[in-house]
Structure formats: structure tokens, C-alpha cells
Amino acid sequence: MNLSVFVYYRVAGVQDAAIRERVGAIQEDVYADTGVRGRLLRRRDDPTTWMEVYEPVRDAESFERSLDAAL
């Protein structure tokens, strides 16, 4: 079964470009390890709330280990 993984967090006091750069590097590491490409989104009504979406995730445990390692 394929899963979707959603990661929510708040970031304050950091430029959007810096967030995108840092998260982009993490997502590239995860993609290289798992083949799952992440998407980065930000809430329209709260610019401090960000979300990453990863799908389809086939092996949740392996994916979580990869994400932890990338962080």
C-alpha cells in the first residue's frame, strides 16, 4: 500500500529563500535514497507554517529512516 507523508512545522525569522534552500537539500537527499520526491508548501494565511509532502511512500519505516538521516 502506498502512503502519503506530511511533515508540518513552523519557521519564524528566516528568509523564505533560506528555508527553500535548506529543505531542498534535505529533499534531494531523501529522493536520492528513496526515489520519493518531496514538495514544499507554505500556508497562505500563515507564512510561518510550512509543510512537506512525500508520495507515494511504499515503505514507511525505510522512508522515515532516510528522512531522519537527511535531517
PAZAPA-4460 file (N, C-alpha, C; in steps of 0.05 Angstrom, whole numbers, plus 32768, in hexadecimal, padded with zeros to 4 digits):
% residues 71
    n_x    n_y    n_z   ca_x   ca_y   ca_z    c_x    c_y    c_z   seq   type   mol
   8011   7FE8   8000   8000   8000   8000   8012   8019   8000     1      M     A
   800B   802C   7FEF   801A   8045   7FEE   800E   8059   8003     2      N     A
   8020   8068   800F   8019   807C   8023   8021   8097   801A     3      L     A
   8015   80AB   8027   801E   80C7   8024   8028   80D0   803F     4      S     A
   803F   80DD   803F   804B   80E6   8058   804A   8105   8057     5      V     A
   803F   8110   806C   803C   812D   806F   804D   8136   8087     6      F     A
   805E   814A   8084   806F   8154   8099   8069   8172   809C     7      V     A
   805D   8179   80B3   8056   8195   80B8   806A   81A1   80CC     8      Y     A
   8070   81BA   80C9   8080   81C8   80DD   807E   81E6   80D9     9      Y     A
   8086   81F5   80EE   8086   8212   80ED   80A3   821C   80ED    10      R     A
   80A8   8230   80DD   80C2   823C   80DB   80BE   825A   80DC    11      V     A
   80C9   8268   80F0   80C7   8285   80F2   80E2   8292   80F1    12      A     A
   80E4   82A9   80E5   80FC   82B8   80E5   8111   82AE   80D1    13      G     A
   8109   829E   80BE   811C   8294   80A9   8110   829C   808E    14      V     A
   8121   82A5   807D   8118   82AC   8062   810E   8294   8053    15      Q     A
   80F9   8298   8042   80ED   8283   8032   8102   8274   8022    16      D     A
   8114   8284   8015   8128   8278   8004   813B   8265   8014    17      A     A
   8141   826C   802C   8152   825B   803D   8144   8241   8044    18      A     A
   812A   8243   804A   811A   822B   8051   8119   8219   8038    19      I     A
   8113   8225   8021   8111   8215   8009   812B   8207   8002    20      R     A
   8141   8215   8006   815B   8209   8001   8161   81F2   8014    21      E     A
   815D   81F6   802D   8163   81E1   8041   8151   81C8   803D    22      R     A
   8137   81CE   803A   8124   81B7   8036   8129   81AA   801B    23      V     A
   8130   81B9   8007   8136   81AD   7FED   814D   8199   7FEF    24      G     A
   8162   81A0   7FFE   8179   818E   8001   8170   8175   800F    25      A     A
   8160   8177   8024   8156   8160   8032   8145   814F   801F    26      I     A
   8134   815B   8010   8122   814C   7FFE   8133   813E   7FE8    27      Q     A
   8148   814A   7FDF   8159   813D   7FCB   8167   8124   7FD7    28      E     A
   8170   8126   7FF0   817C   810F   7FFD   8167   80F8   8000    29      D     A
   814F   80FF   8008   813A   80EB   800B   8133   80DF   7FF0    30      V     A
   8132   80EF   7FDB   812B   80E5   7FC0   8141   80D2   7FB7    31      Y     A
   815A   80D9   7FBB   8171   80C8   7FB3   8170   80AD   7FC1    32      A     A
   8167   80AD   7FDA   8166   8095   7FE9   814D   8084   7FE5    33      D     A
   8136   8091   7FE0   811D   8082   7FDF   810E   8083   7FC4    34      T     A
   8115   8096   7FB3   8107   809A   7F9A   80ED   80A9   7F9D    35      G     A
   80E8   80B3   7FB6   80CF   80C2   7FBB   80D6   80E0   7FBB    36      V     A
   80C9   80EF   7FAA   80CE   810B   7FA8   80BB   811A   7FBA    37      R     A
   80C6   812D   7FCA   80B5   813D   7FDC   80AD   8157   7FCF    38      G     A
   8097   8162   7FDA   808D   817C   7FD2   808D   818E   7FEA    39      R     A
   8094   81A7   7FE7   8094   81BA   7FFE   807E   81CE   7FF9    40      L     A
   806D   81D2   800D   8056   81E4   800C   8057   81F6   8025    41      L     A
   804A   820D   8022   8048   8220   8038   802B   8229   803A    42      R     A
   8021   822C   8053   8005   8235   8057   8002   8251   804C    43      R     A
   7FED   8256   803E   7FE7   8270   8033   7FE1   8284   8049    44      R     A
   7FD2   827B   805D   7FC9   828E   8072   7FDC   828E   808B    45      D     A
   7FF2   827F   808A   8005   8280   80A0   8021   8279   8094    46      D     A
   8030   828D   808D   804A   8288   807F   805F   827A   8090    47      P     A
   8059   8275   80AA   806C   8267   80BA   8068   8249   80BA    48      T     A
   8051   8240   80AF   804A   8223   80AE   8051   8218   8093    49      T     A
   8062   8203   8093   806B   81F6   807B   8063   81D9   807C    50      W     A
   8062   81CC   8065   805B   81B0   8064   806A   81A3   804D    51      M     A
   8074   818B   8053   8080   817A   803E   806E   8163   8039    52      E     A
   806B   815C   8020   805B   8145   8018   806C   8132   8008    53      V     A
   806C   8118   8011   807B   8104   8003   8067   80EE   7FFB    54      Y     A
   8067   80E7   7FE1   8056   80D2   7FD7   805E   80C8   7FBC    55      E     A
   805A   80B0   7FB5   804F   809A   7FC6   8066   808E   7FD6    56      P     A
   8061   8088   7FEF   8074   807B   8000   806B   805E   8003    57      V     A
   807C   804C   7FFB   8075   802F   7FFB   807D   8021   8015    58      R     A
   8093   802A   8021   809E   801E   8039   80A2   8034   804E    59      D     A
   808E   8038   8060   808F   804E   8073   80A7   804D   8085    60      A     A
   80AE   8036   808F   80C5   8034   80A2   80DF   803C   8094    61      E     A
   80E4   8032   807C   80FC   8039   806D   80FC   8057   8066    62      S     A
   80E5   8061   805F   80E3   807D   8058   80EA   808F   8070    63      F     A
   80DF   8088   8087   80E4   8098   809F   8101   8097   80A7    64      E     A
   810E   8080   80A4   812B   807F   80A9   813A   8091   8097    65      R     A
   8133   8091   807D   8140   80A2   806A   813C   80C0   8070    66      S     A
   8123   80C7   8077   811E   80E3   807E   812D   80EB   8097    67      L     A
   812D   80DA   80AB   813D   80E0   80C4   815A   80E4   80BE    68      D     A
   8165   80D3   80AD   8182   80D5   80A6   8187   80F0   8097    69      A     A
   8175   80F8   8086   8178   8110   8076   8177   8129   8088    70      A     A
   8167   8127   809D   8165   813E   80B0   817E   8141   80C0    71      L     A
***
